[in-house]
Amino acid sequence: MLSKEEIKAQIIKALSTKAPKPICPICQNDKWKVADGYVVLPVSPNPREIHMGGRIHPLVAVSCSKCGNTHLINLITLGFKPEELPNLKVSEDVEPKQ
């Protein structure tokens, strides 16, 4: 299993190919941090229902280090293949930082 820092480095590398120098639209800061865990957004065919255990959007949260503005970035759109996602698992021994 990869370390948390190795996983973050892979995500940052993928992000930098899509957005080489992202600027926060709120405070104009250019320093960002990647969350220690993931956000899983369920996909439902009905806008009034949640289907647990169905399709998802695998996302990583990226936050401005100055104001906290947070963006959810889709890991598949970043270039990770669905079969690679299990390799990005963060150790469950560590509580994700808020």
N, CA, C and O atoms as a GROMACS GRO file, in nm:
protein
  392
    1MET      N    1   0.085  -0.119   0.000
    1MET     CA    2   0.000   0.000   0.000
    1MET      C    3   0.088   0.124   0.000
    1MET      O    4   0.189   0.131   0.071
    2LEU      N    5   0.050   0.222  -0.080
    2LEU     CA    6   0.124   0.347  -0.087
    2LEU      C    7   0.102   0.429   0.039
    2LEU      O    8  -0.003   0.418   0.103
    3SER      N    9   0.200   0.510   0.074
    3SER     CA   10   0.184   0.600   0.189
    3SER      C   11   0.089   0.714   0.150
    3SER      O   12   0.064   0.740   0.033
    4LYS      N   13   0.039   0.781   0.253
    4LYS     CA   14  -0.050   0.896   0.230
    4LYS      C   15   0.021   1.002   0.145
    4LYS      O   16  -0.041   1.062   0.057
    5GLU      N   17   0.148   1.026   0.171
    5GLU     CA   18   0.222   1.127   0.097
    5GLU      C   19   0.246   1.085  -0.048
    5GLU      O   20   0.243   1.169  -0.137
    6GLU      N   21   0.268   0.955  -0.073
    6GLU     CA   22   0.283   0.907  -0.210
    6GLU      C   23   0.153   0.922  -0.289
    6GLU      O   24   0.155   0.958  -0.407
    7ILE      N   25   0.042   0.894  -0.223
    7ILE     CA   26  -0.090   0.909  -0.287
    7ILE      C   27  -0.115   1.056  -0.321
    7ILE      O   28  -0.157   1.089  -0.432
    8LYS      N   29  -0.088   1.143  -0.224
    8LYS     CA   30  -0.108   1.287  -0.249
    8LYS      C   31  -0.018   1.334  -0.364
    8LYS      O   32  -0.061   1.416  -0.446
    9ALA      N   33   0.104   1.284  -0.370
    9ALA     CA   34   0.196   1.323  -0.478
    9ALA      C   35   0.140   1.281  -0.615
    9ALA      O   36   0.150   1.356  -0.712
   10GLN      N   37   0.081   1.163  -0.623
   10GLN     CA   38   0.019   1.118  -0.749
   10GLN      C   39  -0.097   1.209  -0.788
   10GLN      O   40  -0.112   1.246  -0.904
   11ILE      N   41  -0.180   1.246  -0.690
   11ILE     CA   42  -0.295   1.332  -0.716
   11ILE      C   43  -0.248   1.472  -0.758
   11ILE      O   44  -0.302   1.530  -0.853
   12ILE      N   45  -0.149   1.526  -0.689
   12ILE     CA   46  -0.096   1.658  -0.722
   12ILE      C   47  -0.036   1.658  -0.863
   12ILE      O   48  -0.054   1.753  -0.939
   13LYS      N   49   0.036   1.551  -0.897
   13LYS     CA   50   0.094   1.540  -1.032
   13LYS      C   51  -0.016   1.540  -1.137
   13LYS      O   52  -0.006   1.610  -1.238
   14ALA      N   53  -0.123   1.462  -1.113
   14ALA     CA   54  -0.234   1.458  -1.208
   14ALA      C   55  -0.303   1.594  -1.217
   14ALA      O   56  -0.339   1.639  -1.326
   15LEU      N   57  -0.322   1.660  -1.103
   15LEU     CA   58  -0.384   1.794  -1.103
   15LEU      C   59  -0.299   1.894  -1.180
   15LEU      O   60  -0.352   1.977  -1.253
   16SER      N   61  -0.168   1.887  -1.164
   16SER     CA   62  -0.081   1.986  -1.228
   16SER      C   63  -0.081   1.973  -1.380
   16SER      O   64  -0.050   2.070  -1.449
   17THR      N   65  -0.115   1.856  -1.433
   17THR     CA   66  -0.125   1.843  -1.578
   17THR      C   67  -0.253   1.907  -1.631
   17THR      O   68  -0.258   1.951  -1.746
   18LYS      N   69  -0.358   1.912  -1.548
   18LYS     CA   70  -0.487   1.971  -1.588
   18LYS      C   71  -0.492   2.120  -1.558
   18LYS      O   72  -0.549   2.198  -1.635
   19ALA      N   73  -0.434   2.160  -1.446
   19ALA     CA   74  -0.436   2.300  -1.402
   19ALA      C   75  -0.299   2.334  -1.344
   19ALA      O   76  -0.279   2.322  -1.223
   20PRO      N   77  -0.204   2.375  -1.428
   20PRO     CA   78  -0.066   2.394  -1.382
   20PRO      C   79  -0.047   2.494  -1.268
   20PRO      O   80   0.039   2.472  -1.183
   21LYS      N   81  -0.123   2.600  -1.263
   21LYS     CA   82  -0.105   2.702  -1.158
   21LYS      C   83  -0.242   2.755  -1.116
   21LYS      O   84  -0.278   2.868  -1.148
   22PRO      N   85  -0.320   2.672  -1.042
   22PRO     CA   86  -0.455   2.717  -1.005
   22PRO      C   87  -0.450   2.832  -0.902
   22PRO      O   88  -0.373   2.830  -0.807
   23ILE      N   89  -0.535   2.929  -0.925
   23ILE     CA   90  -0.548   3.044  -0.836
   23ILE      C   91  -0.686   3.038  -0.772
   23ILE      O   92  -0.785   3.015  -0.841
   24CYS      N   93  -0.692   3.059  -0.641
   24CYS     CA   94  -0.821   3.059  -0.572
   24CYS      C   95  -0.904   3.178  -0.621
   24CYS      O   96  -0.857   3.292  -0.618
   25PRO      N   97  -1.028   3.153  -0.665
   25PRO     CA   98  -1.111   3.263  -0.714
   25PRO      C   99  -1.161   3.355  -0.602
   25PRO      O  100  -1.213   3.463  -0.631
   26ILE      N  101  -1.147   3.315  -0.477
   26ILE     CA  102  -1.194   3.398  -0.366
   26ILE      C  103  -1.085   3.491  -0.314
   26ILE      O  104  -1.108   3.611  -0.299
   27CYS      N  105  -0.965   3.435  -0.288
   27CYS     CA  106  -0.860   3.516  -0.225
   27CYS      C  107  -0.734   3.533  -0.310
   27CYS      O  108  -0.640   3.599  -0.267
   28GLN      N  109  -0.732   3.474  -0.429
   28GLN     CA  110  -0.619   3.484  -0.523
   28GLN      C  111  -0.493   3.411  -0.475
   28GLN      O  112  -0.386   3.430  -0.534
   29ASN      N  113  -0.503   3.330  -0.373
   29ASN     CA  114  -0.391   3.249  -0.325
   29ASN      C  115  -0.359   3.140  -0.427
   29ASN      O  116  -0.448   3.096  -0.501
   30ASP      N  117  -0.234   3.096  -0.431
   30ASP     CA  118  -0.198   2.988  -0.523
   30ASP      C  119  -0.147   2.864  -0.450
   30ASP      O  120  -0.085   2.777  -0.512
   31LYS      N  121  -0.172   2.854  -0.322
   31LYS     CA  122  -0.132   2.737  -0.242
   31LYS      C  123  -0.256   2.655  -0.206
   31LYS      O  124  -0.353   2.708  -0.153
   32TRP      N  125  -0.250   2.526  -0.235
   32TRP     CA  126  -0.363   2.436  -0.214
   32TRP      C  127  -0.319   2.315  -0.135
   32TRP      O  128  -0.201   2.280  -0.134
   33LYS      N  129  -0.412   2.250  -0.068
   33LYS     CA  130  -0.381   2.125   0.001
   33LYS      C  131  -0.484   2.019  -0.037
   33LYS      O  132  -0.602   2.047  -0.058
   34VAL      N  133  -0.435   1.896  -0.046
   34VAL     CA  134  -0.518   1.782  -0.082
   34VAL      C  135  -0.563   1.713   0.046
   34VAL      O  136  -0.482   1.691   0.136
   35ALA      N  137  -0.691   1.679   0.055
   35ALA     CA  138  -0.746   1.613   0.175
   35ALA      C  139  -0.682   1.477   0.196
   35ALA      O  140  -0.628   1.417   0.103
   36ASP      N  141  -0.687   1.429   0.320
   36ASP     CA  142  -0.631   1.299   0.356
   36ASP      C  143  -0.723   1.183   0.322
   36ASP      O  144  -0.686   1.067   0.343
   37GLY      N  145  -0.840   1.212   0.270
   37GLY     CA  146  -0.936   1.107   0.235
   37GLY      C  147  -1.012   1.149   0.111
   37GLY      O  148  -0.972   1.240   0.038
   38TYR      N  149  -1.122   1.082   0.087
   38TYR     CA  150  -1.199   1.104  -0.037
   38TYR      C  151  -1.344   1.138  -0.007
   38TYR      O  152  -1.394   1.114   0.103
   39VAL      N  153  -1.409   1.195  -0.107
   39VAL     CA  154  -1.552   1.223  -0.102
   39VAL      C  155  -1.615   1.133  -0.207
   39VAL      O  156  -1.572   1.132  -0.322
   40VAL      N  157  -1.716   1.060  -0.168
   40VAL     CA  158  -1.786   0.972  -0.261
   40VAL      C  159  -1.927   1.026  -0.280
   40VAL      O  160  -2.005   1.034  -0.186
   41LEU      N  161  -1.957   1.062  -0.403
   41LEU     CA  162  -2.086   1.120  -0.435
   41LEU      C  163  -2.171   1.015  -0.507
   41LEU      O  164  -2.136   0.974  -0.617
   42PRO      N  165  -2.282   0.971  -0.446
   42PRO     CA  166  -2.364   0.869  -0.512
   42PRO      C  167  -2.437   0.927  -0.633
   42PRO      O  168  -2.476   1.044  -0.634
   43VAL      N  169  -2.454   0.844  -0.734
   43VAL     CA  170  -2.525   0.882  -0.857
   43VAL      C  171  -2.659   0.810  -0.856
   43VAL      O  172  -2.666   0.690  -0.833
   44SER      N  173  -2.766   0.886  -0.882
   44SER     CA  174  -2.900   0.829  -0.879
   44SER      C  175  -2.975   0.864  -1.007
   44SER      O  176  -2.960   0.975  -1.058
   45PRO      N  177  -3.055   0.772  -1.059
   45PRO     CA  178  -3.135   0.804  -1.177
   45PRO      C  179  -3.254   0.894  -1.144
   45PRO      O  180  -3.317   0.950  -1.234
   46ASN      N  181  -3.285   0.908  -1.016
   46ASN     CA  182  -3.398   0.989  -0.972
   46ASN      C  183  -3.347   1.102  -0.884
   46ASN      O  184  -3.280   1.075  -0.785
   47PRO      N  185  -3.377   1.227  -0.917
   47PRO     CA  186  -3.324   1.339  -0.838
   47PRO      C  187  -3.380   1.347  -0.696
   47PRO      O  188  -3.333   1.428  -0.616
   48ARG      N  189  -3.479   1.266  -0.665
   48ARG     CA  190  -3.538   1.269  -0.531
   48ARG      C  191  -3.499   1.148  -0.447
   48ARG      O  192  -3.553   1.129  -0.338
   49GLU      N  193  -3.407   1.065  -0.495
   49GLU     CA  194  -3.368   0.944  -0.423
   49GLU      C  195  -3.216   0.930  -0.419
   49GLU      O  196  -3.145   0.978  -0.508
   50ILE      N  197  -3.169   0.864  -0.316
   50ILE     CA  198  -3.028   0.827  -0.306
   50ILE      C  199  -3.021   0.676  -0.316
   50ILE      O  200  -3.091   0.605  -0.244
   51HIS      N  201  -2.938   0.627  -0.404
   51HIS     CA  202  -2.919   0.483  -0.421
   51HIS      C  203  -2.784   0.445  -0.363
   51HIS      O  204  -2.681   0.465  -0.427
   52MET      N  205  -2.784   0.391  -0.242
   52MET     CA  206  -2.660   0.349  -0.179
   52MET      C  207  -2.614   0.218  -0.241
   52MET      O  208  -2.695   0.130  -0.270
   53GLY      N  209  -2.483   0.206  -0.260
   53GLY     CA  210  -2.428   0.085  -0.318
   53GLY      C  211  -2.430   0.084  -0.469
   53GLY      O  212  -2.393  -0.016  -0.530
   54GLY      N  213  -2.473   0.193  -0.530
   54GLY     CA  214  -2.479   0.202  -0.676
   54GLY      C  215  -2.358   0.276  -0.731
   54GLY      O  216  -2.250   0.274  -0.672
   55ARG      N  217  -2.378   0.341  -0.844
   55ARG     CA  218  -2.271   0.417  -0.907
   55ARG      C  219  -2.231   0.536  -0.821
   55ARG      O  220  -2.312   0.591  -0.746
   56ILE      N  221  -2.105   0.574  -0.833
   56ILE     CA  222  -2.053   0.688  -0.757
   56ILE      C  223  -1.963   0.774  -0.845
   56ILE      O  224  -1.918   0.732  -0.952
   57HIS      N  225  -1.937   0.895  -0.797
   57HIS     CA  226  -1.831   0.979  -0.850
   57HIS      C  227  -1.721   0.978  -0.743
   57HIS      O  228  -1.744   1.027  -0.633
   58PRO      N  229  -1.603   0.923  -0.773
   58PRO     CA  230  -1.493   0.924  -0.675
   58PRO      C  231  -1.422   1.060  -0.682
   58PRO      O  232  -1.366   1.096  -0.785
   59LEU      N  233  -1.423   1.132  -0.572
   59LEU     CA  234  -1.372   1.269  -0.570
   59LEU      C  235  -1.265   1.288  -0.464
   59LEU      O  236  -1.262   1.216  -0.364
   60VAL      N  237  -1.178   1.383  -0.487
   60VAL     CA  238  -1.082   1.425  -0.386
   60VAL      C  239  -1.108   1.574  -0.360
   60VAL      O  240  -1.133   1.650  -0.453
   61ALA      N  241  -1.102   1.613  -0.234
   61ALA     CA  242  -1.121   1.753  -0.197
   61ALA      C  243  -0.986   1.824  -0.199
   61ALA      O  244  -0.887   1.776  -0.143
   62VAL      N  245  -0.985   1.940  -0.263
   62VAL     CA  246  -0.866   2.024  -0.270
   62VAL      C  247  -0.907   2.160  -0.215
   62VAL      O  248  -1.002   2.221  -0.263
   63SER      N  249  -0.834   2.208  -0.113
   63SER     CA  250  -0.872   2.332  -0.044
   63SER      C  251  -0.764   2.438  -0.052
   63SER      O  252  -0.644   2.407  -0.047
   64CYS      N  253  -0.807   2.562  -0.065
   64CYS     CA  254  -0.715   2.675  -0.059
   64CYS      C  255  -0.655   2.681   0.081
   64CYS      O  256  -0.728   2.673   0.181
   65SER      N  257  -0.523   2.695   0.088
   65SER     CA  258  -0.458   2.696   0.219
   65SER      C  259  -0.479   2.827   0.295
   65SER      O  260  -0.448   2.835   0.414
   66LYS      N  261  -0.530   2.930   0.227
   66LYS     CA  262  -0.552   3.060   0.292
   66LYS      C  263  -0.696   3.078   0.339
   66LYS      O  264  -0.719   3.110   0.456
   67CYS      N  265  -0.795   3.058   0.250
   67CYS     CA  266  -0.934   3.088   0.285
   67CYS      C  267  -1.021   2.963   0.302
   67CYS      O  268  -1.133   2.972   0.352
   68GLY      N  269  -0.971   2.846   0.262
   68GLY     CA  270  -1.048   2.724   0.279
   68GLY      C  271  -1.143   2.691   0.165
   68GLY      O  272  -1.213   2.590   0.171
   69ASN      N  273  -1.147   2.774   0.063
   69ASN     CA  274  -1.232   2.744  -0.053
   69ASN      C  275  -1.200   2.603  -0.100
   69ASN      O  276  -1.083   2.570  -0.125
   70THR      N  277  -1.303   2.519  -0.113
   70THR     CA  278  -1.281   2.377  -0.141
   70THR      C  279  -1.345   2.336  -0.273
   70THR      O  280  -1.458   2.373  -0.304
   71HIS      N  281  -1.270   2.258  -0.350
   71HIS     CA  282  -1.317   2.205  -0.477
   71HIS      C  283  -1.314   2.053  -0.470
   71HIS      O  284  -1.223   1.995  -0.412
   72LEU      N  285  -1.414   1.990  -0.528
   72LEU     CA  286  -1.418   1.845  -0.539
   72LEU      C  287  -1.376   1.808  -0.680
   72LEU      O  288  -1.439   1.850  -0.778
   73ILE      N  289  -1.269   1.731  -0.691
   73ILE     CA  290  -1.212   1.696  -0.820
   73ILE      C  291  -1.234   1.547  -0.845
   73ILE      O  292  -1.203   1.463  -0.761
   74ASN      N  293  -1.289   1.514  -0.963
   74ASN     CA  294  -1.318   1.376  -0.998
   74ASN      C  295  -1.188   1.303  -1.034
   74ASN      O  296  -1.114   1.346  -1.122
   75LEU      N  297  -1.162   1.192  -0.963
   75LEU     CA  298  -1.038   1.117  -0.986
   75LEU      C  299  -1.031   1.054  -1.125
   75LEU      O  300  -0.923   1.043  -1.182
   76ILE      N  301  -1.146   1.014  -1.179
   76ILE     CA  302  -1.149   0.954  -1.313
   76ILE      C  303  -1.113   1.060  -1.418
   76ILE      O  304  -1.036   1.034  -1.509
   77THR      N  305  -1.170   1.180  -1.404
   77THR     CA  306  -1.139   1.289  -1.496
   77THR      C  307  -0.992   1.330  -1.487
   77THR      O  308  -0.933   1.374  -1.585
   78LEU      N  309  -0.934   1.314  -1.368
   78LEU     CA  310  -0.791   1.343  -1.351
   78LEU      C  311  -0.703   1.244  -1.426
   78LEU      O  312  -0.586   1.270  -1.451
   79GLY      N  313  -0.761   1.130  -1.462
   79GLY     CA  314  -0.683   1.032  -1.538
   79GLY      C  315  -0.662   0.899  -1.468
   79GLY      O  316  -0.601   0.809  -1.525
   80PHE      N  317  -0.711   0.886  -1.344
   80PHE     CA  318  -0.700   0.758  -1.275
   80PHE      C  319  -0.804   0.662  -1.332
   80PHE      O  320  -0.919   0.700  -1.353
   81LYS      N  321  -0.764   0.539  -1.356
   81LYS     CA  322  -0.857   0.438  -1.406
   81LYS      C  323  -0.933   0.377  -1.289
   81LYS      O  324  -0.879   0.368  -1.178
   82PRO      N  325  -1.058   0.335  -1.311
   82PRO     CA  326  -1.136   0.276  -1.201
   82PRO      C  327  -1.062   0.163  -1.129
   82PRO      O  328  -1.074   0.149  -1.007
   83GLU      N  329  -0.987   0.083  -1.203
   83GLU     CA  330  -0.916  -0.028  -1.140
   83GLU      C  331  -0.796   0.019  -1.056
   83GLU      O  332  -0.742  -0.058  -0.977
   84GLU      N  333  -0.753   0.144  -1.074
   84GLU     CA  334  -0.644   0.201  -0.994
   84GLU      C  335  -0.691   0.257  -0.861
   84GLU      O  336  -0.610   0.276  -0.770
   85LEU      N  337  -0.820   0.285  -0.849
   85LEU     CA  338  -0.871   0.352  -0.729
   85LEU      C  339  -0.841   0.276  -0.600
   85LEU      O  340  -0.808   0.340  -0.500
   86PRO      N  341  -0.850   0.141  -0.596
   86PRO     CA  342  -0.814   0.072  -0.471
   86PRO      C  343  -0.670   0.099  -0.427
   86PRO      O  344  -0.640   0.093  -0.308
   87ASN      N  345  -0.580   0.129  -0.522
   87ASN     CA  346  -0.441   0.159  -0.487
   87ASN      C  347  -0.426   0.295  -0.420
   87ASN      O  348  -0.322   0.325  -0.362
   88LEU      N  349  -0.528   0.378  -0.429
   88LEU     CA  350  -0.524   0.512  -0.369
   88LEU      C  351  -0.582   0.512  -0.228
   88LEU      O  352  -0.597   0.619  -0.168
   89LYS      N  353  -0.613   0.396  -0.175
   89LYS     CA  354  -0.674   0.388  -0.042
   89LYS      C  355  -0.578   0.441   0.064
   89LYS      O  356  -0.461   0.402   0.070
   90VAL      N  357  -0.630   0.532   0.147
   90VAL     CA  358  -0.554   0.587   0.258
   90VAL      C  359  -0.572   0.494   0.376
   90VAL      O  360  -0.681   0.444   0.400
   91SER      N  361  -0.465   0.471   0.450
   91SER     CA  362  -0.470   0.382   0.566
   91SER      C  363  -0.584   0.420   0.659
   91SER      O  364  -0.603   0.537   0.691
   92GLU      N  365  -0.660   0.320   0.703
   92GLU     CA  366  -0.772   0.345   0.793
   92GLU      C  367  -0.727   0.371   0.936
   92GLU      O  368  -0.809   0.407   1.021
   93ASP      N  369  -0.599   0.354   0.963
   93ASP     CA  370  -0.546   0.376   1.097
   93ASP      C  371  -0.541   0.524   1.131
   93ASP      O  372  -0.532   0.560   1.249
   94VAL      N  373  -0.548   0.610   1.030
   94VAL     CA  374  -0.533   0.753   1.050
   94VAL      C  375  -0.667   0.821   1.027
   94VAL      O  376  -0.732   0.798   0.926
   95GLU      N  377  -0.708   0.905   1.121
   95GLU     CA  378  -0.831   0.984   1.107
   95GLU      C  379  -0.806   1.093   1.004
   95GLU      O  380  -0.705   1.163   1.013
   96PRO      N  381  -0.896   1.111   0.906
   96PRO     CA  382  -0.879   1.220   0.810
   96PRO      C  383  -0.883   1.355   0.881
   96PRO      O  384  -0.964   1.376   0.971
   97LYS      N  385  -0.794   1.447   0.839
   97LYS     CA  386  -0.794   1.582   0.896
   97LYS      C  387  -0.902   1.664   0.831
   97LYS      O  388  -0.929   1.649   0.712
   98GLN      N  389  -0.965   1.749   0.908
   98GLN     CA  390  -1.072   1.836   0.856
   98GLN      C  391  -1.015   1.959   0.794
   98GLN      O  392  -1.089   2.043   0.745
   0.00000   0.00000   0.00000
